[in-house]
Amino acid sequence: MKPKRVEIEFHRYEFEALLANGMISDMCGKYLKSAEKRGDYVVLEISIHEANDLAGWVAAEANHAKSENESDLLNAACDAIELCI
């Protein structure tokens, strides 16, 4: 049985914040590579397990962000992920 997949819609600036964060890129880069642009959004289609993994890393990095702006962007990205899982 194939694992259930979800589509996560990020605003472009949220997705760029994910890519700009070294830890998220290192740990979840393989998930992020499958993203595609759809209009004003970047859509990531991944399994529920991968989405849970990504949400954990994004939440942790949002809590340890170097600036309030980075924290806000990562929290927004985390919210987008959590809407789908």
C-alpha positions as CSV (number, residue, x, y, z in Angstrom):
1,M,0.0,0.0,0.0
2,K,1.4,3.4,-1.0
3,P,1.7,6.0,1.8
4,K,-0.8,8.8,1.7
5,R,0.6,11.9,0.0
6,V,-0.3,15.5,0.7
7,E,0.1,18.7,-1.2
8,I,1.4,21.7,0.8
9,E,1.1,25.2,-0.6
10,F,3.7,27.7,0.5
11,H,3.9,31.4,-0.4
12,R,7.1,31.9,-2.3
13,Y,8.7,33.8,0.6
14,E,7.9,31.0,3.0
15,F,9.5,28.4,0.7
16,E,12.5,30.6,0.3
17,A,12.9,30.8,4.1
18,L,12.9,27.0,4.2
19,L,15.7,26.8,1.5
20,A,17.7,29.6,3.2
21,N,17.8,27.7,6.5
22,G,20.9,25.5,6.6
23,M,19.5,22.9,9.0
24,I,16.2,22.5,7.1
25,S,18.0,22.3,3.8
26,D,20.4,19.7,5.1
27,M,17.9,17.5,6.8
28,C,14.9,17.9,4.4
29,G,16.4,19.0,1.2
30,K,15.3,15.8,-0.6
31,Y,11.7,16.7,0.1
32,L,12.1,20.4,-1.0
33,K,13.6,19.4,-4.3
34,S,10.3,18.0,-5.5
35,A,8.5,21.4,-5.2
36,E,6.9,23.0,-8.2
37,K,5.7,26.5,-8.8
38,R,1.9,26.9,-9.3
39,G,0.9,30.5,-9.8
40,D,1.8,32.5,-6.7
41,Y,2.5,29.4,-4.7
42,V,5.2,26.7,-4.4
43,V,3.6,23.3,-4.0
44,L,5.3,20.4,-2.3
45,E,3.8,16.9,-2.7
46,I,5.2,14.6,-0.1
47,S,4.1,11.7,2.1
48,I,2.4,12.3,5.5
49,H,5.5,10.8,7.2
50,E,7.8,13.3,5.3
51,A,5.4,16.2,6.1
52,N,5.5,15.3,9.8
53,D,9.3,15.2,9.6
54,L,9.5,18.5,7.8
55,A,7.1,20.1,10.3
56,G,9.3,19.0,13.2
57,W,12.4,20.5,11.7
58,V,10.7,23.7,10.7
59,A,9.1,24.2,14.1
60,A,12.5,23.6,15.8
61,E,14.3,26.0,13.6
62,A,11.5,28.7,14.0
63,N,12.1,28.4,17.8
64,H,15.9,28.9,17.3
65,A,15.8,31.5,14.5
66,K,18.4,34.3,14.5
67,S,15.8,37.0,13.8
68,E,12.2,37.7,14.4
69,N,11.6,37.9,10.7
70,E,13.1,34.4,10.1
71,S,11.0,33.0,13.0
72,D,7.8,34.5,11.5
73,L,8.5,33.1,8.1
74,L,9.3,29.6,9.4
75,N,6.3,29.7,11.7
76,A,4.1,30.6,8.7
77,A,5.6,27.7,6.7
78,C,5.0,25.4,9.7
79,D,1.4,26.5,9.7
80,A,1.1,25.6,6.0
81,I,2.5,22.1,6.7
82,E,0.3,21.5,9.7
83,L,-2.9,22.4,7.7
84,C,-2.2,19.3,5.5
85,I,-1.3,16.7,8.1
